[in-house]
Amino acid sequence: MNSMTHSSALKIVVIGGGIFGVSSAVHLARLGVETTIVNDGPVANGASSRSLAWLNSARKRSAAYHKLRMLGLDRYRTLAAGRDCGAWLRFDGGLTWDGDDASNQIPEIFRHEQAIGYETRLLAPGDIAAVTPGVDARAVSFQGAIFNAGEGWVDLPSLIDLLLKEFLALGGRVITDAGGADVTLANGRVSGVKTASGQAIAADSVVVATGPAVPSMAAKAGKRVGDGTTRALLVVTKPIQHPLRAVLNTPRVAIRPTPDGAFALDSAWSEDEVIVRDDGTYEAKPSTIAGLLDEASRVLDGNPTLVLKSYHTGPKPIPADGEPVIGQLTGIPGYHVIFSHSGATLGLVAGEFLAEEIVTGTPNPMLATFRPGRFDG
């Protein structure tokens, strides 16, 4: 399909109602494609509901991945400039520090970020309050903290809601609570999607954006997508009057504000304590949640008492090599996947690039290193 003029004849089904699926779908609809979203439950019910949704390209990663993340941030700035989404999309910076031990990389990370032109400042604990409010300086290790002014956060359910409204206005179709959906193939290429209830939907192409289920779905088509999926636990507090605006990444807890004045919390140690039961369901121990609330209180100015409102647990989609997986499965025309850890940061740009690629038939060079084909063989 090499001509934009034929896009209206294309029929595409997107499996997955999280940020990658909805973003891909709205970008396809903008290009005139007849697009259907199929989701196993209500939209935003999967990994998008468990994401800290910190918008960043901090610390170290491959040059290609950094570039893609920076483009991801750019798309959010464009969105913020064009409409009023200030309650749920903020660029109030990110503050990060490491533990006071041999693993502390703060001076090294600061030099790296400077070298690649990423906006960064190294602050002594006593200088933080003048730059960004709400942090207990006593909790910061003597090596200091890095403030990245260009970082922010997004409330993914609010963003998904906004994009879905546009998608429906463009004539898109949404099928929720469809149960699991399978990609159907005919003569080695995509022919459509079949839902758990037996509904068959014909399609020229399918985008599989099912988060942690992407590798198992690709395996059904005989293709390997390297899987490093771990466990997620996002704890949300009750709203509280507090001056913190930045996203905090600290040795024992990460914190971001929420649209209603609460905080969302996660950490590596608390995720490690999540229990996966034999039936595949996930459970967080009360002691884990209490510990996370305590760690958050310790780093916040005034050490406020934080009260649990809700928590969300389940698989956290991460490719085996940590880099995004975006594009067509090798040798299966019409079968496209998006699978990545940084769903929030890449949400808008990955959907945009994949949609353009599907409609024009021209591979996007920005995605060259992220193809599923790297796991072949």
C-alpha positions in Angstrom: 0.0 0.0 0.0 2.2 2.9 -1.2 -0.4 5.6 -1.9 -1.9 7.7 0.8 -5.1 8.0 -1.4 -5.9 4.3 -0.8 -5.9 4.5 3.0 -9.7 4.8 3.2 -9.9 1.3 1.6 -7.7 -0.2 4.4 -9.3 -2.0 7.3 -7.1 -2.3 10.4 -7.9 -3.8 13.8 -5.9 -2.8 16.9 -5.9 -5.3 19.7 -5.4 -3.5 23.1 -7.0 -0.5 24.7 -4.0 0.9 26.5 -1.9 3.9 25.4 -0.1 2.1 22.6 -3.3 0.6 21.1 -5.3 3.8 21.4 -2.5 6.0 20.1 -2.0 3.7 17.1 -5.7 3.7 16.4 -6.2 7.4 16.5 -3.2 8.0 14.2 -4.6 5.4 11.8 -8.0 7.1 11.9 -6.4 10.5 11.2 -4.9 9.0 8.1 -8.4 7.9 6.9 -8.1 4.3 7.8 -11.2 2.3 8.9 -10.0 1.3 12.3 -11.4 -0.9 15.1 -10.1 -1.3 18.6 -10.7 -4.6 20.3 -10.0 -4.8 24.1 -10.4 -7.7 26.6 -12.1 -5.4 29.2 -12.7 -1.7 29.5 -10.0 0.6 28.0 -6.9 1.5 30.1 -7.4 -1.7 32.2 -4.0 -3.1 31.7 -0.4 -1.9 32.0 -1.5 1.7 31.4 -3.4 1.6 34.7 -0.2 0.5 36.6 2.3 2.9 35.1 4.2 5.6 37.0 3.9 7.5 33.7 7.0 9.5 34.2 7.9 11.3 31.0 11.7 11.3 30.6 14.8 10.1 28.9 17.0 10.2 32.0 20.1 8.2 32.8 21.8 6.0 30.2 20.4 4.0 27.3 21.2 3.5 23.6 21.5 6.6 21.4 18.6 5.4 19.2 16.3 4.8 22.2 17.2 8.2 23.7 16.4 9.9 20.4 13.0 8.2 20.2 12.2 9.1 23.8 13.1 12.8 23.1 10.7 12.7 20.2 8.1 11.2 22.5 8.5 14.2 24.9 8.2 16.5 21.9 4.8 15.1 21.0 3.6 15.7 24.5 4.7 19.3 24.4 2.8 19.8 21.2 -0.3 18.2 22.8 0.1 20.5 25.8 0.5 23.6 23.7 -2.6 22.9 21.7 -5.3 22.2 24.3 -6.0 22.5 28.0 -4.7 19.3 29.6 -2.8 21.0 32.5 -4.6 18.9 35.2 -3.2 15.6 33.8 -0.1 16.4 31.8 2.6 18.3 33.6 6.2 19.3 32.8 7.3 20.3 36.3 10.7 18.4 36.1 12.1 15.3 37.6 14.4 14.9 40.6 16.6 11.8 41.1 19.1 10.7 43.6 20.9 7.4 44.4 21.8 5.7 47.7 24.9 6.6 49.7 26.9 3.6 48.7 29.2 2.3 45.9 26.2 2.0 43.5 25.8 5.8 43.5 26.1 7.0 39.9 24.8 10.6 40.3 28.1 12.4 39.3 28.6 10.1 36.3 24.9 10.3 35.2 25.1 14.1 35.4 28.2 14.2 33.1 26.5 11.8 30.7 23.3 13.9 30.5 25.4 17.0 30.0 27.3 15.3 27.2 24.2 14.4 25.2 22.5 17.8 25.7 19.8 16.6 28.1 18.7 19.4 30.4 20.3 18.6 33.8 21.4 20.3 37.0 23.4 18.7 39.9 22.1 20.1 43.2 23.4 19.8 46.7 20.7 18.6 49.2 20.5 22.2 50.6 19.9 23.7 47.2 16.9 21.6 46.1 14.2 23.7 47.8 15.1 26.8 45.8 14.8 24.9 42.6 11.8 22.5 43.2 9.6 22.3 46.3 8.3 19.5 48.5 11.5 17.4 49.2 12.9 16.6 52.6 16.6 17.5 52.1 17.6 15.2 54.9 16.6 12.2 52.8 19.0 13.1 49.9 22.4 11.4 49.9 25.5 13.7 50.2 26.3 13.1 46.5 23.3 15.3 45.6 20.4 15.0 43.3 19.9 15.6 39.6 17.1 17.9 38.5 15.9 17.5 34.9 13.6 20.5 34.2 12.2 19.1 31.0 10.7 16.0 32.5 7.1 15.5 33.6 4.2 13.1 34.0 0.9 12.1 32.4 -2.2 10.5 33.7 -2.6 7.8 31.1 -6.4 7.1 31.6 -7.0 10.9 31.0 -4.9 10.8 27.9 -6.5 7.6 26.6 -9.9 9.2 27.2 -9.0 12.3 25.2 -7.6 10.2 22.3 -10.6 7.9 22.3 -13.0 10.8 22.0 -11.1 11.9 18.8 -11.0 8.4 17.5 -14.8 8.0 17.8 -15.4 11.4 16.3 -13.3 10.2 13.3 -15.6 7.2 12.9 -13.4 4.7 14.7 -15.1 1.6 16.3 -14.4 0.3 19.8 -15.3 -3.2 21.0 -14.6 -3.6 24.7 -15.0 -6.6 27.0 -14.4 -8.8 24.0 -12.2 -11.3 26.0 -8.9 -12.4 24.5 -8.6 -11.9 20.8 -6.5 -13.9 18.3 -4.9 -12.7 15.0 -6.1 -14.9 12.1 -3.8 -15.7 9.2 -4.6 -16.9 5.7 -1.9 -17.9 3.2 0.8 -16.6 5.6 -0.6 -13.1 6.0 -3.0 -11.4 8.3 -6.7 -11.9 7.5 -8.3 -10.4 10.6 -9.1 -11.0 14.3 -11.3 -13.4 16.1 -12.6 -12.6 19.6 -13.1 -15.0 22.5 -16.8 -14.7 21.9 -16.3 -16.0 18.3 -16.7 -12.7 16.5 -14.6 -12.5 13.4 -13.4 -9.1 12.1 -11.7 -9.0 8.7 -8.6 -6.8 8.4 -5.8 -6.0 6.1 -3.5 -5.4 9.0 -3.5 -5.9 12.8 -1.7 -4.0 15.5 -1.1 -6.1 18.6 -0.7 -3.7 21.5 -1.5 -6.1 24.3 1.3 -5.2 26.7 2.7 -8.2 28.5 0.7 -10.6 26.2 2.6 -9.5 23.0 5.3 -12.2 23.3 2.8 -15.1 23.7 0.6 -13.8 20.9 3.6 -13.5 18.6 4.6 -17.1 19.6 1.3 -18.3 18.3 2.3 -17.0 14.9 5.7 -18.8 15.3 7.7 -15.6 16.0 9.8 -14.9 19.1 9.6 -11.5 20.9 12.1 -11.5 23.7 10.3 -11.1 27.0 11.6 -9.6 30.2 8.2 -8.8 31.7 8.3 -8.3 35.5 5.7 -7.4 38.1 4.2 -3.9 38.6 2.7 -2.3 41.7 1.4 1.2 41.7 0.1 2.6 45.0 -2.1 5.7 44.9 -2.6 7.8 48.1 -5.6 9.8 49.1 -5.4 13.5 48.1 -3.2 15.6 50.3 -2.2 19.3 50.4 1.5 19.2 49.5 3.9 21.4 47.5 5.7 18.6 45.5 5.4 19.1 41.7 8.3 17.2 40.3 8.5 13.4 39.8 10.9 12.0 42.4 13.1 9.0 41.7 14.8 8.0 45.0 16.6 4.8 46.1 13.5 3.4 47.9 10.5 5.1 46.2 9.4 6.9 43.1 6.7 9.5 43.5 4.6 11.5 41.0 1.7 13.8 41.6 -1.8 12.9 40.3 -4.5 15.1 38.8 -6.5 15.2 42.0 -3.7 16.1 44.4 -2.7 12.7 45.5 0.5 10.8 44.9 1.3 7.7 42.8 4.2 5.5 44.2 6.3 2.6 43.0 9.7 1.1 43.6 11.9 -1.9 42.6 11.8 -3.5 46.0 8.0 -3.3 46.4 7.5 -4.8 42.9 9.9 -7.7 43.9 7.5 -8.4 46.9 4.4 -8.8 44.6 3.1 -12.3 44.8 2.0 -14.1 41.6 -0.6 -16.7 42.5 -0.9 -20.1 40.8 -4.0 -18.9 38.9 -2.1 -16.0 37.4 -3.5 -13.3 39.6 -1.3 -10.8 41.4 -1.3 -9.8 45.1 0.5 -7.1 47.1 1.0 -7.7 50.8 -0.3 -5.1 53.2 3.2 -4.8 54.7 4.6 -3.9 51.2 2.0 -1.2 50.7 2.6 0.2 54.2 6.3 0.2 53.6 6.0 2.1 50.3 3.8 4.7 52.0 6.4 5.1 54.8 9.3 5.5 52.3 7.3 8.2 50.4 6.6 10.1 53.6 10.3 10.0 54.5 11.4 11.9 51.4 8.5 14.4 51.3 8.9 17.7 53.0 7.1 17.7 56.4 7.0 13.9 56.3 3.2 13.8 55.9 1.0 10.8 56.8 0.0 9.2 53.5 -3.2 7.1 53.4 -3.8 4.4 50.8 -6.6 5.0 48.3 -6.0 2.2 45.8 -3.3 0.0 44.4 -2.9 -1.6 41.0 -0.8 -4.7 40.4 -0.1 -7.0 37.4 2.6 -7.7 34.8 4.9 -4.9 33.7 5.7 -5.3 30.0 9.5 -5.2 29.4 11.3 -6.6 26.3 14.2 -8.9 27.0 16.8 -6.4 26.0 15.0 -3.4 27.5 14.5 -1.7 24.1 11.1 -1.2 22.4 9.7 -3.7 19.9 7.8 -1.9 17.2 6.9 -3.0 13.7 5.9 -5.9 11.5 6.7 -9.5 12.5 9.3 -10.8 10.0 7.6 -12.6 7.1 4.0 -12.1 8.2 2.5 -9.3 6.1 0.1 -7.1 8.1 1.1 -8.4 11.6 2.4 -5.4 13.6 3.4 -5.2 17.3 4.2 -2.6 19.9 5.8 -3.8 23.1 7.8 -1.6 25.3 8.6 -0.6 28.9 8.3 3.2 28.4 4.7 3.2 27.4 3.9 6.7 28.7 7.0 8.4 27.2 6.6 6.6 23.8 2.8 6.5 23.8 2.1 9.2 21.3 5.2 8.9 19.0 5.2 5.1 18.7 1.6 5.1 17.6 2.2 7.9 15.1 5.3 6.3 13.5 3.7 2.8 13.3 0.5 4.1 11.8 2.4 6.1 9.1 4.5 3.0 8.3 1.4 0.8 7.9 -0.4 3.2 5.7 2.5 4.3 3.4 4.3 1.0 3.4 7.6 2.9 4.0 9.7 1.8 7.0 10.4 4.6 9.4 14.2 4.8 9.9 13.6 6.0 13.5 12.3 2.5 14.3 15.1 0.6 12.5 16.8 -0.7 15.6 13.5 -1.6 17.3 12.2 -4.3 14.9 10.8 -7.6 16.2 13.1 -9.3 13.7 16.1 -8.8 16.0 14.8 -11.8 18.0 14.6 -14.1 15.0 17.0 -17.0 14.6 
